[in-house]
Amino acid sequence: MLKPERFRDRRLHALLAASLWLAACSTSTDIANTQAATSSPAPGWPHGAMVSAANPAAVDAAIGVLERGGHAVDAAIAAHVVLGLVEPESSGIGGSAFMLVHDRASGRTVVFDGRETAPGGARADMLTKNGEPQDFRSLWPQGVTVGVPGAVSVYEAAHREFGRADWADLFTPAIRLATDGFTVSEKFVRYNEMLRPVIESGAFPDAAAYLFPEGVPVAAGDTKVNPAYAETLRRIVADGAAGFYTGTLAAAIVERARQAPAASSMTLDDMAAYETMPRAPVCGTFRRSTICSVPPPSSGLAQIMIPALYDEMQTDEDASLDEKLVVFVDAQRLAYADRDHFVGDPDFADVPVEQLIDSDYIRHRATERFAPADTPTHGDPFFVTELDKAAWLRGTDRTMEAAGTTHLSIIDRDGNAVSMTASVGFPYGSVRMTNGFFLNNELTDFSQAPTAGAAPAVNAVAPRKRPRSSMSPTIVFDANGDPLMLTGSAGGSSIVAYTAKTVLGVFDWGLSAQSAVDFPNIVARGAAVGVEVSASGGQAIADDLTERGYAVSEGRGENSGLHVIVVRADGMEGAADSRRHGTVKAIPAAPK
């Protein structure tokens, strides 16, 4: 693995790493390849266009861009800028984004990594108190949890590479809504009572005035304006990303992050140094298709591992759905344990992606299924692939993740595709607001304990490092390299399970896109198996797993925010998660 200190230019490092990544994938076995990134696309795209996202206003903005001939990247930017206004509890320009882009004309599939970075003054122990990890509620509004945001940088990098629409046009819908007013959703206000103790501390006057005007929480159905957000977007339109990462906006972000409680060490130099990292996707074969997702520091490799482990362990073609769900649970348990132990920022650690998705390791790992009552532990891919290395050299992970995230899926009229997941961390991020938007608290996604014994955690805090993420925007490609499915979700660490559920739901359980989204969420990370018993059929699944000996945790308020597009022979199916306020719209194919 190339070491970052050997490169003064991080962008050169990222591009070089991406090239090596593609080379490695293309020479590995049947579990990993880049067929989707290199196949020649079939001529013509007969299916029209489609958008699935978490708010109707965002979907309308994206559809408008596509109707005017924009690329899927243009539509994704327009949609996300609106989401930052109407859904600020989940994501926004003060947070991060991973954008997975497939450009059909060139056959290229690219990842834009806009994960937040820790300030240059970050300390390994900054998430602890008296040597012990702090709880979520304590960390929620702390300044030390604010990372340098990456979403605006992703906008510019992706638009520069693939955009067809005028830059200014991408921000027009959000500026209009911020100026004239948007309708407040139930989801927007769902966290208000949870926020009240934080707001009443008096440390967050901007957020208090916005969410609790005159002490009264905003209500669903209210019309709300945000002129400060409109002005921020006008600055980005005029000056590009530089208008966000330097100058008065950058100074305001730094000033707000450095205020109590637990002030950040962020500086203007940290802001100015931020760069989107271009990365090659992590890809692997699944039956007759290819799954591509985002590489470390995010967790897309689990979208390769779970279906591969599932197929390796599922030996009975006539198995019942109940039996298949047991295999799904066990595949998750194995993949999560490996993800938790090995994945971090690849610029700071040797993350064994190729080894974890190697077919020999998958076959070996599938033999290590844990008894239902056992707590799963990580495997050792080096035992199978490289005997001179060992997994035990890494410290035990102590990372927890919050659920303030959004996902969108878009296919344009030329078959270009974007699967994008974005976040601010906790609901409303750090609760710190400036210039009309909320700052993230994504540095809580670092391991709160920097070491376990003498060994460092791969996801420990370090200056300018990117915390691990569970965001898993994913595209499944057919044998010709055309998009077959776009999927991804909100939901903190459960994103991995939510996303994998839709892939297996569509390709193995015979479900439609919407039925796969609606299917009860099953999350098997660690000792317990979470089952969404409030969803239709969920209680029966929970009862069956309990009878089989699993420690089932029954959930009624799942945080998934799945947005899915499935391409069938006769057209496209779109699905939006009914657990949130998403919607789907399509543009019909042009008459032949």
C-alpha positions in Angstrom: 0.0 0.0 0.0 1.3 3.4 -0.9 2.0 5.6 2.1 0.6 9.2 2.1 3.8 10.8 3.3 5.4 9.8 0.1 3.2 12.3 -1.8 3.0 16.0 -1.2 0.0 16.3 -3.4 -2.9 14.4 -2.0 -4.8 14.6 -5.2 -2.0 12.9 -7.1 -2.0 10.2 -4.3 -5.7 9.6 -4.8 -5.5 9.4 -8.5 -2.5 7.0 -8.3 -4.3 4.9 -5.8 -7.4 4.8 -7.9 -5.4 3.6 -10.9 -3.8 0.9 -8.8 -7.2 -0.1 -7.4 -8.6 -0.6 -10.9 -5.6 -2.6 -11.9 -5.9 -4.8 -8.8 -9.6 -5.4 -9.3 -9.2 -6.3 -12.9 -6.7 -9.0 -12.2 -8.4 -10.6 -9.1 -10.7 -13.6 -9.1 -14.5 -13.9 -9.7 -15.4 -12.0 -6.6 -13.9 -8.7 -7.7 -13.6 -7.1 -11.1 -14.4 -3.9 -12.9 -16.6 -5.2 -15.7 -19.1 -2.4 -15.0 -16.4 0.3 -15.2 -14.9 -1.0 -18.5 -17.6 -2.7 -20.6 -18.8 -0.9 -23.7 -22.4 0.3 -23.2 -25.1 -0.9 -25.4 -26.3 1.7 -27.9 -29.2 3.9 -26.8 -31.0 4.0 -23.5 -34.7 3.1 -23.9 -35.9 3.7 -20.4 -36.2 7.4 -19.9 -35.1 9.0 -16.6 -35.9 8.6 -13.0 -35.2 10.2 -9.6 -35.8 8.8 -6.1 -34.9 11.1 -3.2 -36.0 11.9 0.3 -38.3 15.0 -0.3 -40.6 15.9 -3.2 -39.1 19.3 -3.6 -35.7 17.8 -4.2 -37.1 15.3 -6.7 -38.8 18.1 -8.6 -35.5 20.1 -8.7 -33.7 17.1 -10.1 -36.4 16.2 -12.7 -36.3 19.8 -13.9 -32.6 19.6 -14.5 -33.0 16.3 -16.4 -35.9 17.7 -18.5 -33.5 20.4 -19.7 -30.9 17.9 -20.7 -28.7 17.8 -17.7 -26.5 14.9 -16.7 -27.4 12.7 -13.7 -24.6 14.5 -11.8 -26.3 17.9 -12.4 -29.6 16.5 -11.1 -27.9 15.1 -8.0 -26.4 18.4 -7.1 -29.7 20.3 -7.6 -31.5 17.7 -5.5 -29.0 17.7 -2.7 -28.8 21.5 -2.4 -32.6 21.4 -1.9 -32.3 18.6 0.6 -29.9 20.8 2.6 -32.8 23.3 3.0 -35.8 21.1 3.4 -34.1 18.2 5.3 -31.3 19.8 7.3 -31.6 17.2 10.0 -30.2 14.7 7.6 -27.6 16.3 5.4 -26.5 19.6 3.8 -23.6 21.7 2.7 -22.2 21.6 6.2 -21.6 17.8 5.9 -20.3 15.1 3.7 -21.2 13.2 0.6 -20.1 10.1 -1.3 -21.2 10.3 -5.0 -20.9 7.1 -7.1 -21.2 8.1 -10.8 -21.6 5.9 -13.9 -21.1 7.8 -17.2 -22.6 5.5 -19.8 -21.0 7.1 -22.9 -17.5 6.5 -21.6 -18.3 3.4 -19.5 -16.5 5.0 -16.6 -17.6 4.5 -13.0 -16.1 7.0 -10.5 -16.4 7.7 -6.8 -16.2 11.3 -5.4 -15.2 11.0 -1.8 -16.4 14.1 0.0 -16.1 12.7 3.6 -15.2 15.3 6.3 -11.7 15.6 7.5 -10.4 16.1 11.0 -8.7 19.4 11.7 -4.9 19.5 11.7 -5.0 20.0 15.4 -7.2 16.9 16.1 -6.0 14.6 18.9 -6.4 10.8 19.2 -8.1 11.2 22.6 -10.4 14.1 21.8 -13.6 12.0 21.9 -12.8 10.6 25.4 -13.2 12.1 28.9 -11.0 11.0 31.8 -9.7 8.3 29.4 -13.1 6.8 28.7 -15.3 7.1 25.6 -18.1 9.7 25.9 -21.7 8.8 25.3 -23.6 9.9 22.2 -25.7 12.6 23.9 -22.6 14.2 25.4 -20.7 14.3 22.0 -23.7 15.5 20.0 -23.1 19.3 20.2 -19.4 19.4 20.9 -17.2 21.5 18.7 -14.5 18.8 18.5 -16.9 16.6 16.5 -17.1 19.1 13.6 -15.2 18.0 10.6 -14.2 20.1 7.6 -17.3 19.6 5.3 -16.9 18.0 1.9 -20.3 18.3 0.1 -19.6 21.5 -1.8 -16.3 20.3 -2.9 -18.0 17.2 -4.3 -20.5 19.3 -6.2 -17.7 21.2 -8.0 -15.5 18.1 -8.7 -18.3 16.1 -10.1 -19.8 19.0 -12.1 -16.4 19.7 -13.6 -16.0 16.1 -14.7 -19.5 15.3 -15.9 -21.8 18.3 -15.7 -23.7 19.6 -18.7 -26.0 22.1 -17.1 -24.9 25.6 -16.1 -23.5 25.7 -12.6 -25.8 28.5 -11.5 -28.9 26.6 -12.7 -28.2 23.8 -10.2 -28.8 26.2 -7.3 -31.8 28.1 -8.6 -34.5 25.8 -7.2 -33.0 25.8 -3.7 -32.5 29.6 -3.8 -36.1 30.1 -4.8 -37.4 27.8 -2.0 -35.2 29.4 0.6 -36.4 32.9 -0.5 -40.1 32.2 -1.1 -40.6 29.5 1.5 -40.8 25.7 1.6 -43.3 23.4 3.4 -42.0 21.9 6.6 -42.3 18.1 6.7 -43.1 15.9 9.7 -39.6 14.5 9.5 -38.1 18.0 9.8 -39.7 18.5 13.2 -39.5 15.0 14.5 -36.3 15.6 16.5 -37.3 19.0 17.9 -38.2 17.6 21.4 -35.0 15.6 21.4 -33.2 18.9 20.7 -34.9 21.0 23.2 -32.5 20.4 26.1 -29.6 21.2 23.8 -31.3 24.3 22.5 -32.2 25.5 26.0 -28.6 25.5 27.0 -28.3 28.8 25.3 -25.2 27.8 23.3 -26.9 27.6 20.0 -28.8 30.8 19.3 -28.9 30.5 15.5 -30.4 27.0 15.7 -32.8 28.1 18.5 -34.1 31.0 16.4 -34.5 28.7 13.3 -36.0 25.6 14.9 -37.8 27.2 17.9 -38.7 30.7 16.8 -39.8 32.7 19.9 -39.5 29.4 21.8 -42.1 27.6 19.8 -41.0 24.6 17.7 -41.8 24.8 14.0 -44.7 22.6 13.0 -45.3 20.3 10.1 -47.1 22.2 7.3 -45.5 25.5 8.2 -44.1 27.6 5.4 -40.5 28.5 6.3 -37.9 30.8 4.6 -34.2 30.8 5.0 -32.7 33.9 3.4 -29.3 33.2 4.9 -29.1 29.9 3.1 -30.1 31.6 -0.2 -27.3 34.1 0.2 -24.8 31.3 1.0 -25.8 29.5 -2.2 -25.5 32.8 -4.2 -21.9 33.0 -2.9 -21.2 29.5 -4.1 -22.7 30.2 -7.5 -20.5 33.3 -7.9 -17.3 31.9 -6.6 -17.5 28.1 -6.8 -16.3 26.0 -4.0 -13.6 28.6 -3.2 -16.4 30.8 -2.0 -17.2 28.2 0.6 -13.7 27.0 1.6 -12.1 30.5 1.8 -13.2 34.0 2.7 -16.1 35.0 4.9 -18.0 31.7 4.7 -15.0 29.7 5.8 -14.3 32.1 8.6 -17.8 31.8 9.8 -17.6 28.0 9.8 -14.3 28.0 11.7 -15.6 30.6 14.2 -18.7 28.5 14.9 -16.8 25.3 15.3 -14.4 26.8 17.7 -17.1 28.0 20.1 -18.0 26.1 23.3 -18.9 23.5 24.3 -15.6 21.5 23.6 -14.3 23.9 21.0 -12.8 22.6 17.8 -9.2 23.2 16.7 -10.4 23.9 13.2 -8.5 26.7 11.3 -8.9 28.6 8.0 -6.0 26.5 6.7 -8.0 23.3 7.4 -10.8 24.7 5.4 -8.6 25.8 2.5 -6.8 22.5 2.4 -9.9 20.4 1.9 -10.1 18.3 -1.3 -12.5 15.8 -2.7 -10.7 12.6 -3.2 -11.3 10.8 -6.6 -11.4 7.1 -6.0 -12.1 4.0 -8.1 -15.2 2.0 -6.9 -14.9 -1.3 -5.2 -16.6 -3.9 -7.5 -17.4 -7.6 -7.4 -19.4 -10.1 -9.3 -22.7 -11.3 -8.1 -24.1 -14.1 -10.3 -24.4 -12.6 -13.7 -24.1 -9.0 -12.6 -21.5 -6.7 -11.1 -21.9 -4.7 -7.8 -20.0 -1.5 -7.4 -19.9 0.6 -4.3 -17.7 3.1 -2.5 -14.3 2.1 -1.2 -12.8 3.1 2.2 -13.0 5.2 4.1 -16.6 4.1 3.5 -18.1 0.6 3.7 -19.1 -0.4 0.2 -16.9 -3.5 0.3 -19.6 -5.0 2.6 -22.0 -4.7 -0.3 -19.7 -7.1 -2.1 -19.1 -9.4 0.9 -22.7 -9.9 2.1 -24.1 -11.2 -1.3 -21.0 -13.3 -1.9 -21.1 -14.8 1.6 -24.8 -15.3 1.2 -24.4 -17.3 -2.0 -21.5 -19.3 -0.5 -23.6 -20.3 2.5 -26.9 -20.7 0.7 -26.6 -24.2 -0.7 -30.3 -25.2 -1.0 -31.9 -23.6 -4.1 -35.3 -24.6 -2.7 -34.8 -23.0 0.7 -37.7 -21.2 2.3 -37.6 -17.4 2.8 -37.2 -18.0 6.5 -34.1 -20.1 5.9 -32.7 -17.5 3.4 -33.1 -14.8 6.0 -31.0 -16.9 8.5 -28.2 -17.0 5.9 -28.6 -13.2 5.3 -28.2 -12.7 9.1 -25.1 -14.8 9.3 -23.6 -13.1 6.2 -24.1 -9.7 7.8 -22.6 -10.9 11.1 -19.4 -11.9 9.3 -19.2 -8.9 7.0 -19.9 -6.4 9.8 -17.2 -7.9 12.0 -14.6 -7.6 9.3 -15.7 -4.1 8.3 -15.6 -2.9 11.9 -12.1 -4.2 12.3 -10.3 -3.4 9.1 -11.9 -0.4 7.4 -10.6 3.2 7.9 -9.1 6.0 5.9 -6.9 4.3 3.2 -4.5 7.3 3.3 -3.6 6.4 6.9 -3.9 2.6 7.0 -3.5 -0.4 4.8 -7.1 -1.4 4.3 -7.1 -5.0 2.9 -10.0 -4.4 0.5 -8.8 -6.8 -2.2 -8.2 -9.5 0.4 -11.6 -9.1 2.0 -13.5 -9.6 -1.2 -11.1 -12.3 -2.6 -13.1 -15.4 -3.5 -10.8 -17.7 -1.6 -11.3 -15.6 1.6 -15.1 -15.5 1.0 -15.1 -19.3 0.8 -13.0 -19.6 3.9 -14.9 -16.9 5.9 -18.3 -18.6 5.0 -17.1 -21.7 7.0 -16.7 -19.5 10.1 -20.4 -18.9 10.8 -21.1 -18.2 14.4 -23.6 -20.0 16.6 -26.7 -17.8 17.0 -25.8 -17.0 20.7 -22.2 -16.2 20.0 -20.7 -12.7 19.4 -19.2 -12.5 15.9 -15.5 -11.6 15.6 -13.5 -10.6 12.6 -11.7 -13.0 10.4 -8.2 -12.8 9.0 -8.0 -12.5 5.2 -4.2 -12.5 5.4 -4.3 -16.0 6.8 -5.8 -17.0 3.4 -4.0 -14.6 1.1 -0.8 -13.3 2.7 0.6 -15.4 5.6 3.2 -12.7 6.5 0.4 -10.4 7.9 -2.1 -10.9 10.6 -5.4 -9.3 11.6 -4.5 -9.2 15.3 -2.0 -6.4 14.7 -5.0 -4.0 14.6 -6.8 -2.7 17.7 -10.4 -3.4 18.5 -12.8 -0.9 17.0 -14.9 1.3 19.3 -16.9 3.3 16.7 -20.6 4.2 17.0 -22.5 5.9 14.2 -25.5 8.2 14.2 -28.4 8.3 11.7 -28.6 11.9 10.3 -28.2 10.9 6.6 -29.9 10.9 3.2 -29.7 9.0 0.0 -30.7 9.7 -3.6 -30.7 7.6 -6.8 -30.9 9.1 -10.3 -30.7 7.8 -13.9 -30.9 10.4 -16.7 -32.2 10.0 -20.2 -28.9 8.7 -21.5 -28.6 6.0 -18.9 -26.0 7.9 -16.8 -26.4 7.0 -13.1 -25.7 8.6 -9.7 -26.1 6.8 -6.4 -25.3 9.4 -3.7 -25.4 9.3 0.1 -24.8 12.4 2.2 -24.8 13.2 5.9 -24.3 15.6 8.8 -24.0 12.9 11.4 -26.5 13.2 14.2 -29.9 14.8 13.5 -29.0 18.5 12.8 -25.3 17.6 13.0 -23.6 19.4 15.8 -26.6 21.7 16.2 -24.2 24.5 15.3 -25.7 26.7 12.6 -24.1 29.5 10.5 -25.2 31.3 7.3 -28.4 29.2 7.0 -26.9 25.7 7.3 -25.9 23.2 10.1 -22.4 22.0 10.7 -21.8 18.3 10.9 -20.6 16.3 13.9 -19.3 13.5 11.7 -16.0 13.1 13.7 -18.1 11.0 16.1 -17.6 8.3 13.4 -14.0 7.9 14.5 -13.3 5.1 17.0 -13.8 6.7 20.4 -11.1 4.5 21.9 -7.9 5.2 20.0 -6.2 2.0 21.0 -7.1 -1.4 22.4 -4.2 -2.6 24.5 -1.0 -1.7 22.5 -2.6 -1.9 19.1 -4.1 1.2 17.4 -7.6 1.2 16.1 -7.6 1.6 12.3 -10.4 4.2 12.7 -8.7 6.2 15.4 -8.7 10.0 15.2 -5.7 11.7 13.5 -5.1 15.1 11.9 -6.6 15.6 8.4 -7.9 12.0 8.5 -11.4 11.0 7.3 -13.6 8.9 9.7 -14.9 5.6 8.6 -18.5 5.7 7.2 -21.2 3.2 6.6 -22.6 5.2 3.7 -22.9 2.6 0.8 -24.2 4.2 -2.4 -24.3 1.2 -4.7 -24.9 0.5 -8.4 -25.5 -3.0 -9.8 -24.6 -3.5 -13.5 -25.8 -6.1 -16.0 -23.5 -8.2 -18.2 -23.3 -5.3 -20.7 -22.2 -2.8 -18.1 -25.5 -1.0 -18.0 -27.1 0.1 -14.7 -29.4 -2.6 -13.4 -30.1 -1.3 -9.9 -29.3 1.8 -7.9 -29.6 1.6 -4.1 -28.5 3.1 -0.9 -29.9 4.3 2.4 -29.7 6.5 5.5 -29.4 4.9 8.9 -25.9 5.1 10.5 -24.2 1.8 10.8 -27.4 0.0 9.8 -26.9 1.4 6.2 -24.9 -1.6 5.3 -27.7 -4.0 6.2 -30.5 -1.8 4.7 -28.7 -1.5 1.4 -27.8 -5.2 1.2 -31.4 -6.1 2.0 -32.6 -4.5 -1.2 -30.0 -6.2 -3.4 -30.9 -9.6 -2.2 -34.6 -8.7 -2.1 -34.7 -7.9 -5.8 -32.2 -10.5 -7.1 -32.9 -13.5 -4.8 -36.2 -13.1 -2.9 -38.3 -12.1 -6.0 -39.4 -8.7 -4.7 -40.2 -5.5 -6.6 -38.1 -2.4 -5.9 -40.8 -1.1 -3.5 -41.4 -4.4 -1.8 -37.7 -4.8 -1.2 -37.6 -1.3 0.5 -40.7 -2.1 2.5 -39.5 -5.5 3.6 -38.7 -5.5 7.4 -35.3 -4.3 8.2 -32.9 -6.9 9.7 -29.6 -5.6 11.1 -27.1 -8.2 12.3 -24.1 -6.4 13.7 -22.5 -7.8 16.8 -24.3 -10.0 19.3 -27.9 -8.9 18.7 -30.1 -9.1 15.6 -32.3 -6.1 15.1 -35.7 -6.8 13.5 -38.2 -4.2 12.5 -41.3 -5.8 14.0 -43.5 -2.9 13.1 -43.2 -3.7 9.4 -45.5 -6.2 7.9 -44.1 -9.7 8.5 -41.5 -8.3 10.9 -42.8 -10.0 14.1 -42.9 -13.4 12.4 -39.3 -13.0 11.4 -38.3 -11.9 14.9 -40.1 -14.9 16.4 -38.4 -17.3 14.0 -34.9 -16.0 14.7 -35.6 -16.0 18.4 -36.6 -19.6 18.2 -33.4 -20.4 16.3 -31.4 -19.0 19.2 -30.5 -15.5 18.0 -30.6 -12.6 20.5 -33.3 -10.5 18.7 -33.8 -6.8 19.5 -37.3 -5.8 18.3 -37.3 -2.3 16.7 -40.3 -0.2 15.8 -38.7 3.0 14.6 -36.2 2.1 11.9 -34.0 4.9 10.5 -33.7 3.6 6.9 -34.1 6.0 4.1 -33.8 3.7 1.1 -34.2 5.1 -2.4 -34.0 2.6 -5.2 -34.2 2.3 -8.9 -34.4 -1.1 -10.6 -34.1 -1.4 -14.4 -36.3 -4.1 -15.9 -36.5 -5.2 -19.5 -39.8 -3.3 -19.9 -38.8 -0.1 -18.0 -37.7 1.2 -14.6 -39.2 0.7 -11.2 -38.6 3.3 -8.5 -39.0 3.0 -4.8 -38.9 5.5 -1.9 -38.8 4.6 1.7 -42.2 5.0 3.4 -40.4 5.3 6.7 -39.4 8.8 5.6 -40.9 11.4 3.1 -39.3 10.4 -0.1 -40.9 10.1 -3.5 -40.1 8.9 -7.1 -40.7 10.7 -10.4 -39.9 9.5 -13.9 -39.5 11.1 -17.4 -40.9 8.7 -20.0 -38.7 7.5 -22.8 -38.9 9.4 -26.0 -41.2 7.8 -28.6 -39.4 5.7 -31.1 
